[in-house]
Amino acid sequence: NADAYTCLGVVYDRRKEPQKALEQINKALELEPESFLNWKNRAAFKSQLGDIDGAISDMDRAIEIDSTQASAYAERSRWLLTKGQLDASLIDIGRSVELTPDNPGYRRDYYAALLRAKQPREILRVSEKHNDVSMDAYEFKVRAKFLLGDLAGGVADARTAKEMGSTHANIDNVLSFIEKYPKPYAEIVRLDKIIAENSGNPQAWIDRGSFKLKKLDMPIGAIEDFDEAIALDPKNENAHKSRAEAKFKAKDYRGTVDDLSRVLEISPDNPDVLLNRGFAQMELGKFAEAEADFNRSLEMRPDSAEVLNARGVLRMRQQRWPVALADFSRAVEISPEYFEARKNRITVKMHTRNFVGLHPDLDKALELKPDDVALIQSKSAILYAEDKFAEMVEFLNAAIARNPTNADALFFRAVAKLRLSPADISGAKADLEQALKLSPQHKQAQELLQQIRQSKL
């Protein structure tokens, strides 16, 4: 009797014995292979046993049998989320809300999924569609409106959420925004008013979008404003460039390329636009197109250290080390204070073990940015390889004096102290203990300290 096996499965589940529950449901499915409930239960038991792929597969089968059950989509959504399948998870929880719009838990999970997907406008649409006046809805609307740069609307919703009893830290942060940042708040309110009075003026939308992007770091809201400007004036070069910048910041690299291509149709000989489009092409993995853009930009500005560095980064990603090194070297020659190019040259030299001129490069880069962790590690590694342990300790003494919270520097100094003659074991131990206070998960420090304590050194 399939029902009997199902009941036994539920009993074992309540006893928190998922393996035995699974065995009973397997027997039930042998007798009733088209049972939605048993496929759904088996999916749940598999998830408890850590078999998330199996759980998803079983829930797929349950939904094939009955596609009207909101709970099935909601559970599958959570499992898909644990697998990092954000888009599929979002679709499933959205389906749950469609099927059972009055379930507050499903709506809350849907708002959270939309927030992860950076779809704040959809949060507002869904809450309005379902007339959702819950505290959860107001808390999510606050975050959505801030992402869109609607500070006045966000503050108003935050006040409502607070009155409803919200204790969410984000609500308190929003309510303190006006006090902490009165000038940005006043400026966005001023720009809102200008748009309300001049909604047909593309420059008004560009001004507010630029403020959201550059002063408030809210690229999604900025994109919407630039959309409005472009709708009013499709050939507005500034609006397309600004929207491209916002899209790049929002990691919409394809959209960035589209906008900058439109700018180049309007103004073909713009080296800065070619440079920026090259960056976006590179993020899309279109290396040939990126290099073509950088080359065209260099034809217009042969002595641009910035473009040479960009092309060097591209070539470094492709592991074309000699030509990458040539680009970084030329950039440093043109602009000796250009930190990024010098650091990139160091990276190539370290990777290819080309130590010619490495110490001067490291010293100059550390002069420009003395607390750069990667450079401190590189300098330490070179001194260690050269058996210059006393010099390594002296170098790290200075680095730690500047920044006593640098756990990596403390670790490297401990390593150097152990190689001194005689070894400074107590000093090394003190450095490692301090490193672990600052960074408890520092695995190398943990292992080395354990070796010292076990007297293996």
C-alpha positions in Angstrom: 0.0 0.0 0.0 1.6 3.2 -1.2 -0.2 5.3 1.4 1.2 3.2 4.2 4.8 3.7 3.0 4.1 7.5 2.6 2.9 7.7 6.2 6.0 5.8 7.4 8.2 8.2 5.5 6.5 11.1 7.2 6.9 9.5 10.6 10.7 8.9 10.1 11.0 12.5 8.8 9.4 13.8 12.1 11.9 11.7 14.0 14.6 13.4 11.9 15.7 10.2 10.2 15.8 11.3 6.6 17.6 8.2 5.3 14.9 5.9 6.6 12.2 8.3 5.4 13.8 8.2 1.9 13.7 4.4 1.9 9.9 4.4 2.6 9.1 7.0 0.0 11.1 5.0 -2.6 8.8 2.0 -1.9 5.8 4.3 -2.2 7.0 5.6 -5.6 7.4 2.0 -6.9 3.7 1.5 -6.3 2.5 5.0 -7.4 5.1 6.5 -9.7 2.9 9.5 -10.6 2.4 10.7 -7.1 3.2 14.5 -6.9 3.3 14.3 -3.1 5.8 11.5 -2.9 8.2 13.0 -5.5 8.0 16.3 -3.5 8.7 14.4 -0.2 11.5 12.5 -1.7 13.0 15.8 -2.9 12.8 17.2 0.6 14.4 14.1 2.2 17.3 14.2 -0.4 17.9 17.8 0.4 18.2 16.9 4.1 20.8 14.3 3.2 22.8 16.9 1.3 21.8 15.6 -2.2 20.7 19.0 -3.6 21.0 17.9 -7.3 18.9 14.9 -6.6 16.4 17.1 -4.7 16.1 19.5 -7.7 15.7 16.6 -10.1 12.9 15.0 -8.0 11.1 18.4 -7.6 11.3 18.8 -11.4 9.4 15.5 -11.7 6.9 16.6 -9.1 6.2 19.9 -11.0 5.8 17.9 -14.3 3.0 16.0 -12.6 1.3 19.1 -11.0 2.5 22.5 -12.0 0.0 24.4 -9.8 1.6 23.9 -6.4 3.4 27.1 -5.2 5.3 25.3 -2.4 7.1 23.1 -5.0 8.4 26.1 -6.8 9.4 27.8 -3.6 11.4 24.8 -2.3 13.1 24.3 -5.7 13.9 28.0 -5.7 15.8 27.7 -2.4 17.8 24.8 -3.7 18.7 26.5 -6.9 19.9 29.5 -4.9 22.3 27.2 -2.9 23.6 26.0 -6.3 24.2 29.6 -7.4 21.6 29.5 -10.1 20.2 32.9 -9.3 18.1 33.4 -12.5 16.4 30.1 -12.2 15.8 30.6 -8.5 14.2 34.0 -9.2 11.9 32.6 -11.8 10.7 29.8 -9.4 10.0 32.1 -6.5 8.2 34.5 -8.9 6.0 31.6 -10.0 5.2 30.8 -6.3 4.0 34.4 -5.8 1.8 34.2 -9.0 0.2 31.0 -7.7 -0.2 32.2 -4.1 0.0 36.0 -4.0 -1.2 36.2 -0.4 1.7 34.2 1.0 3.9 36.7 2.8 6.9 34.3 3.0 6.9 33.8 -0.8 6.6 37.6 -1.4 9.5 38.3 1.0 11.7 35.7 -0.8 10.7 37.2 -4.1 11.7 40.7 -3.0 15.0 39.3 -1.8 15.6 37.5 -5.1 14.8 40.7 -7.1 17.2 42.6 -4.9 20.0 40.1 -5.6 19.2 40.4 -9.3 19.4 44.2 -9.0 15.8 44.7 -10.2 14.6 47.4 -7.8 11.9 48.7 -10.2 10.4 45.2 -10.2 10.2 45.2 -6.4 8.1 48.4 -6.6 5.9 46.9 -9.3 5.2 43.7 -7.5 4.4 45.4 -4.2 2.0 47.7 -6.0 0.4 44.9 -8.0 -0.4 43.0 -4.9 -1.2 46.0 -2.8 1.4 44.8 -0.3 1.5 47.2 2.7 3.3 44.8 5.0 6.4 45.8 6.9 8.5 43.5 4.8 7.3 45.3 1.7 8.2 48.7 3.1 11.7 47.5 4.1 12.4 46.2 0.6 10.9 49.2 -1.0 13.3 51.4 1.0 16.3 49.5 -0.5 14.8 49.5 -4.0 14.2 53.3 -3.9 17.7 54.0 -2.7 19.1 51.9 -5.5 17.1 53.9 -7.9 18.3 57.2 -6.2 14.8 58.1 -5.0 16.0 59.2 -1.6 12.9 61.2 -0.7 10.7 58.2 -1.4 13.1 55.9 0.4 13.1 58.0 3.5 9.3 58.3 3.5 9.0 54.5 3.3 11.6 54.1 6.0 9.5 56.3 8.3 6.5 54.1 7.6 8.4 50.9 8.3 9.7 52.3 11.5 6.2 53.3 12.6 5.1 49.7 11.9 7.8 48.5 14.3 10.7 47.6 12.0 14.0 47.0 13.8 16.0 46.4 10.5 19.4 48.2 10.7 18.9 49.4 7.1 15.8 51.4 8.2 17.8 53.2 10.9 20.6 53.9 8.4 18.2 55.4 6.0 16.5 57.6 8.6 19.9 58.9 9.7 20.9 59.6 6.1 19.3 63.1 6.2 21.3 64.0 9.3 24.6 62.5 8.1 24.4 63.8 4.6 22.1 66.8 4.5 23.7 68.3 1.3 23.4 65.3 -1.0 19.8 64.8 0.3 18.9 68.4 -0.4 20.5 68.3 -3.8 18.6 65.2 -4.9 15.4 66.7 -3.7 16.3 69.9 -5.7 17.0 67.8 -8.8 13.7 65.9 -8.3 11.9 69.2 -8.3 13.6 70.4 -11.5 12.5 67.2 -13.3 9.0 67.5 -12.0 8.8 71.0 -13.6 10.9 70.2 -16.7 10.4 66.5 -17.5 10.8 67.2 -21.2 14.3 68.6 -20.8 16.9 65.8 -21.4 19.6 67.8 -19.6 17.6 67.7 -16.4 17.5 63.9 -16.5 21.3 63.8 -17.3 22.1 66.1 -14.3 20.1 64.0 -11.9 21.5 60.8 -13.3 25.1 62.1 -13.1 24.5 63.1 -9.5 23.2 59.6 -8.6 26.1 58.0 -10.4 29.0 60.1 -9.2 27.9 61.4 -5.8 25.5 58.7 -4.5 27.1 55.7 -6.2 23.6 54.5 -7.4 24.2 53.3 -11.0 20.9 51.6 -11.5 18.9 54.7 -10.7 21.3 56.7 -12.9 20.7 54.4 -15.8 16.9 55.0 -15.6 17.5 58.8 -15.7 19.8 58.5 -18.7 17.2 56.2 -20.4 14.7 59.1 -20.1 17.2 61.6 -21.5 18.0 59.3 -24.5 14.3 58.8 -25.1 13.9 62.6 -25.4 17.1 63.0 -27.4 18.3 59.8 -29.1 21.5 61.4 -30.4 22.6 63.0 -27.2 26.2 61.9 -27.0 26.7 62.9 -23.3 23.6 60.8 -22.3 25.0 57.8 -24.1 28.4 58.2 -22.6 27.0 58.7 -19.1 24.7 55.7 -19.4 27.7 53.6 -20.6 29.6 54.6 -17.5 26.7 53.7 -15.3 26.2 50.4 -17.0 29.9 49.5 -16.6 29.6 50.2 -12.9 26.6 48.0 -12.7 28.6 45.3 -14.6 26.3 45.5 -17.6 29.3 45.2 -20.0 27.2 44.4 -23.1 25.1 47.4 -22.5 28.2 49.5 -22.1 29.5 48.3 -25.5 26.2 49.1 -27.1 26.1 52.7 -25.8 29.7 53.5 -26.6 29.3 52.1 -30.1 26.4 54.5 -30.5 28.6 57.3 -29.3 31.2 56.3 -31.9 28.6 56.5 -34.6 28.0 60.1 -33.6 31.7 60.9 -32.9 34.0 58.4 -34.6 37.4 59.7 -33.5 37.1 59.7 -29.8 40.1 58.0 -28.1 38.5 58.0 -24.6 35.4 56.3 -25.9 37.5 53.6 -27.7 39.5 53.1 -24.5 36.3 52.6 -22.4 34.7 50.3 -25.0 37.9 48.3 -24.9 37.6 47.8 -21.2 34.0 46.6 -21.6 35.0 44.3 -24.5 37.7 42.8 -22.3 35.2 42.1 -19.5 33.1 40.3 -22.0 36.0 38.1 -23.0 36.1 39.7 -26.5 39.9 40.1 -26.4 40.4 40.7 -30.2 37.8 43.4 -30.2 39.3 45.0 -27.1 42.8 45.1 -28.5 41.4 46.6 -31.7 39.8 49.4 -29.7 43.0 50.0 -27.6 45.1 50.1 -30.8 42.8 52.6 -32.5 42.9 54.8 -29.3 46.7 54.6 -29.4 46.8 55.6 -33.0 45.2 58.9 -31.9 47.3 59.2 -28.7 50.5 57.2 -29.1 51.9 58.5 -25.8 48.9 57.6 -23.6 50.2 55.7 -20.6 46.6 54.9 -19.6 45.9 53.2 -22.9 49.2 51.4 -22.9 48.5 50.1 -19.4 45.0 49.0 -20.5 46.4 47.0 -23.5 49.0 45.6 -21.2 46.3 44.3 -18.8 44.5 42.7 -21.7 47.7 41.0 -22.9 48.5 39.9 -19.3 45.1 38.2 -19.1 46.0 36.3 -22.3 49.4 35.4 -20.7 51.2 37.2 -23.5 53.9 38.2 -21.1 56.6 39.8 -23.4 54.2 42.2 -25.1 52.4 42.9 -21.8 55.7 43.8 -20.2 56.6 46.0 -23.2 53.3 48.0 -22.8 53.8 48.5 -19.0 57.4 49.5 -19.5 56.4 52.1 -22.1 53.7 53.4 -19.9 56.1 53.8 -17.0 58.6 55.4 -19.3 56.0 58.0 -20.3 54.6 58.4 -16.7 57.1 57.3 -14.0 54.5 58.1 -11.2 51.8 55.9 -12.8 51.4 53.4 -10.0 49.1 50.9 -11.8 51.4 50.5 -14.7 54.4 50.0 -12.5 52.6 47.5 -10.3 51.4 45.6 -13.4 55.0 45.5 -14.6 56.0 44.0 -11.3 53.3 41.4 -11.6 54.6 40.3 -15.0 58.2 40.1 -13.8 57.2 38.1 -10.7 55.2 35.7 -12.8 57.9 35.2 -15.4 60.7 35.3 -12.8 62.3 38.1 -14.6 64.0 39.9 -11.7 66.0 42.4 -13.8 65.2 45.8 -12.3 62.7 44.4 -10.0 64.0 45.9 -6.8 63.9 49.5 -8.1 60.4 48.9 -9.4 59.2 47.6 -6.1 60.9 50.4 -4.2 59.3 53.1 -6.4 55.9 51.4 -6.3 56.1 51.2 -2.5 57.1 54.8 -2.4 53.9 55.7 -4.2 51.7 53.3 -2.1 53.6 52.0 0.9 50.7 50.0 2.3 49.9 48.0 -0.8 49.6 44.4 0.5 50.5 42.7 -2.8 53.6 44.8 -3.1 54.7 44.0 0.4 54.2 40.3 -0.3 56.2 40.6 -3.5 59.1 42.5 -1.9 59.2 40.0 0.9 59.2 37.0 -1.5 62.1 38.4 -3.4 64.2 39.1 -0.3 63.4 35.6 1.0 64.5 34.1 -2.3 67.7 36.0 -2.1 68.3 34.8 1.5 68.3 38.4 2.7 66.4 37.6 5.9 67.8 40.5 8.0 66.9 42.9 5.3 63.4 41.3 5.0 62.8 41.8 8.7 63.9 45.4 8.5 61.6 46.1 5.5 58.7 44.4 7.3 59.4 46.4 10.5 58.8 49.6 8.5 55.6 48.2 6.9 54.2 47.0 10.2 55.1 50.4 11.9 53.0 52.1 9.2 50.1 49.6 9.5 50.2 47.4 12.6 47.0 45.6 11.5 48.6 44.0 8.4 48.4 40.3 9.3 50.2 39.2 6.1 53.2 41.4 6.9 53.4 39.9 10.4 53.3 36.4 8.9 56.1 37.2 6.5 58.2 38.8 9.3 57.7 35.6 11.3 59.0 33.5 8.4 62.0 35.8 8.1 62.8 35.6 11.8 62.8 31.9 11.7 65.5 32.0 9.0 67.8 34.4 10.9 71.0 33.0 12.4 70.3 32.4 15.2 66.5 32.0 14.6 64.3 34.4 16.6 61.7 31.8 17.5 60.0 33.8 20.3 59.8 36.8 18.0 58.3 34.7 15.2 55.8 33.2 17.6 54.7 36.6 18.9 54.2 37.8 15.3 52.1 34.8 14.4 49.9 35.1 17.5 49.3 38.8 16.6 48.6 37.9 13.0 46.0 35.4 14.1 44.4 38.0 16.5 44.0 40.2 13.5 43.0 37.5 11.1 41.9 34.3 12.9 41.4 32.4 9.6 45.0 33.0 8.3 45.8 29.4 7.4 49.5 29.9 6.8 49.9 31.6 10.2 47.9 28.8 11.8 50.1 26.1 10.3 53.4 27.8 11.1 52.5 28.5 14.7 51.4 24.9 15.1 54.8 23.8 13.8 56.6 26.0 16.3 54.5 24.8 19.2 55.2 21.2 18.2 58.9 22.1 18.0 59.2 20.9 14.5 61.5 23.7 13.5 
